[in-house]
Structure formats: C-alpha cells, structure tokens
Amino acid sequence: MALFFLINSLAGGGAEAVLIRIAKYLKPKKIFLLEKEVKYPIEGNLTVFLSSHTRDVSPIFKTFYIPIYAIKLSKEIRTYIPQV
C-alpha cells in the first residue's frame, strides 16, 4: 500500500508541523505540495512541488489552477503505483 500526503505548503506552523511529525512514523512515499515554500525540511527525497507558486500569489489565481493541480497530482501518483 502506498501512502501519499497533499498539503498546501510546509511554511506554516500548525498542520505542517503535525505532518512532519507523523510522516516519520507513517513513512509516506511522497508529500505533494501546492506551494513552493518549506519551513520544515523533510529528510530524504519526499517532497514533490506541483507548482512554483508561493504564498504571495493571489488566492483567486490559485483557485483557477485547481484542475491543473489535479492533473499533475494524478500523473505523479501513477508513477509511484504499479498498474494493476
């Protein structure tokens, strides 16, 4: 079974810090980020950036990108899960 996480960024202090703590125990294959900001570095090569956006990008602009994020996420996950 493959475990993946999807989170906006690793720049905040709430959910981001919790994700880092539980990732040590749950050992996900990858952690997908929608924003390219990392305050909490992760050991290994776990992070995959789905965009080059930062917190400074307009939320409206990011909303229009949701379908693009979904397509990229789908393609990325397919590379880590063997086809049945």
C-alpha positions in Angstrom: 0.0 0.0 0.0 1.3 3.4 -0.9 0.7 6.4 1.3 0.8 10.0 0.0 0.2 13.3 1.6 -1.1 16.5 -0.1 -0.7 19.8 1.7 -0.6 23.4 0.7 3.0 24.1 1.8 5.4 23.4 4.6 5.7 27.1 5.6 3.1 27.4 8.4 3.3 26.0 11.9 0.1 24.0 12.5 -0.9 21.3 10.2 2.6 21.4 8.6 4.4 20.6 11.8 2.0 17.8 12.5 2.5 16.4 9.1 6.3 16.3 9.6 5.9 14.5 12.9 3.5 11.8 11.6 5.5 11.3 8.4 8.3 9.9 10.5 6.1 7.1 11.7 3.8 6.5 8.7 6.6 6.6 6.1 4.7 8.1 3.1 6.0 7.5 -0.4 5.7 11.2 -1.3 4.5 14.5 0.1 2.9 16.7 -2.5 3.0 20.5 -2.0 0.9 23.1 -3.8 3.2 26.0 -2.9 7.0 26.1 -3.1 7.6 27.2 0.5 9.3 24.9 3.0 9.9 26.0 6.6 10.1 22.4 7.9 12.6 20.4 5.8 12.0 16.7 5.3 14.7 14.1 5.3 15.1 12.2 2.1 13.5 13.0 -1.3 9.9 13.0 -0.2 8.6 16.4 -1.4 7.1 17.0 -4.9 6.1 20.5 -5.8 3.0 20.7 -8.0 3.5 24.4 -8.8 6.1 27.1 -8.4 3.5 29.4 -6.5 4.3 31.0 -3.2 2.1 32.5 -0.5 2.3 35.8 -2.4 0.3 34.5 -5.4 -3.4 35.6 -5.4 -5.8 33.0 -4.0 -8.1 33.7 -6.9 -5.3 32.7 -9.3 -4.6 29.6 -7.3 -8.3 28.6 -7.5 -8.2 28.7 -11.3 -5.2 26.3 -11.1 -7.1 23.6 -9.2 -7.7 21.5 -12.3 -4.1 21.7 -13.3 -3.0 20.7 -9.8 -5.4 17.7 -10.0 -3.9 16.6 -13.4 -0.3 16.9 -12.2 -1.2 15.1 -8.9 -2.8 12.2 -10.9 0.2 11.8 -13.2 2.7 11.9 -10.3 0.8 9.3 -8.2 0.6 7.0 -11.3 4.4 6.9 -11.4 4.6 5.5 -7.9 1.8 3.0 -8.0 2.3 -0.1 -10.2 -0.5 -0.6 -12.7 -2.9 -3.4 -11.9 
